[in-house]
């Protein structure tokens, strides 16, 4: 759950800071965005793996399901963001 929450925090911070970075440094923002999305994706994959492992335990599956949902949403957002970036970059 903590790993998925950290991935959400990374992604949210990137979304909030991106407009300011575009005004300040321009093209460097694309590189920073890719790096932050890679870190968020790696942490989301770890959160997904930990959530799946937690589902196998005898405890309540609620927190594991929340961790899996957060991880999958971050993964879908990162992949969707990269696909839209590639579509606009190469068009």
Secondary structure, DSSP 8 states (H G I E B T S, - for coil): -HHHHHHHHHHHHHHHHHHHHHHHTTTHHHHHHHHHHHHHHHHHHHHHHHHHHHHTSSS-SHHHHHHHHHHHHHHHHHHHHHHHHHHHH--
